Amino acid sequence: MKLDIFSKFRQFRPTRTWVVLGVAIGIGTVAAFAARSYLASQIDEIEARAKGKTVAVVVAKVDIPKGEKLSSATAAVRHIPIEFAHSGAITPDQFDRVEGQVIAHPLRSGEMILWGLMESQKAPTFSARVGPGRRAITVAVDEINSISGMLEPGDTIDLIATVDRGGRPATFPLLQSVMVMATGQRSVDDATTGDRRHFSTVTLDTTPQQAQNLIVAREVGKLTALLRNPQDKQVIGKLREDLFSAAASEPIDRSRARRSVPVIYGGNLSKLGPDALRLPLTAVNPPDFVGPHATPPIASLSSQMHEQR
């Protein structure tokens, strides 16, 4: 019996059908392993993204039909990876501005609620973020230490002023716990790749008096920013806002204003005051004023030569 089996096996000759079937099975096996490896890598990547930076957005808690008013009963807050957040998504701190507004397009449960989905609603301007009684002031980066470009919107900083007092620098706290509203034109903390961002201005949230003091301090001294933890409420020292309050509210004495006149010496431009040039602070003559004609210098030179002869 065994001899019959072996003899039949030796007599078996693979046909073309068997060859094609074997190749198909081999290709299918390789494809299955490749697909499994690809799916495993995608799952790892998705899990890694989920562990990254997230942002809170307002989503629909239930299906919301068109024409229904948005309320806290139909909306919820969800944290999603920041790279998946829509630029027009409504954040929790903006929800009070859209609560009670009508939905212009139907929403399914879990979908982000966007400003464009609200009926007759537009995204708020930057001025809408300035609270009542507050002022937003923009300071150039070359006038303030920007923490090597690592400042982000929402950070809290202290401002230290350095002024010249009789030839010696004096440093003291000017403002404390000032919130950074924007860095350059970026007013939201969006996705970052770890690279330092380049911006030329920083916008700060201050009171009107603090804004005046900051303007004066910026003109007479140097400002330095100290990054602090938002939960840190410790006072760093006696704030010296009083040094600039009087100067900020003092009216300008126009009688003491001095104008300068540009003078060029050998191609170098310099500015001298009217006292140095001995020029009166009077208005120039109107265009129709005709003064006496000066004697041409050539005629004067000729008369001198004639007298010498």
Sequence and secondary structure as in RCSB ss.txt:
>XXXX:A:sequence
MKLDIFSKFRQFRPTRTWVVLGVAIGIGTVAAFAARSYLASQIDEIEARAKGKTVAVVVAKVDIPKGEKLSSATA
AVRHIPIEFAHSGAITPDQFDRVEGQVIAHPLRSGEMILWGLMESQKAPTFSARVGPGRRAITVAVDEINSISGM
LEPGDTIDLIATVDRGGRPATFPLLQSVMVMATGQRSVDDATTGDRRHFSTVTLDTTPQQAQNLIVAREVGKLTA
LLRNPQDKQVIGKLREDLFSAAASEPIDRSRARRSVPVIYGGNLSKLGPDALRLPLTAVNPPDFVGPHATPPIAS
LSSQMHEQR
>XXXX:A:secstr
 HHHHHHHHHH    HHHHHHHHHHHHHHHHHHHHHHHHHHHHHHHHHHHTS EEEEEEESS B TT B  TTTE
EEEEEEGGGS TTB  GGGHHHHTT BBSS B TT B BGGGBTT     GGGGS TT EEEEEEGGGB  GGGT
  TT EEEEEEEEEETTEEEEEEEEEEEEEEEETTB S     S     SEEEEEE HHHHHHHHHHHHHEEEEE
EEE TT     S   THHHHHHHHS   GGG    EEEEETTEEEEE HHHHT        TT        HHHH
HHHHHHHH 
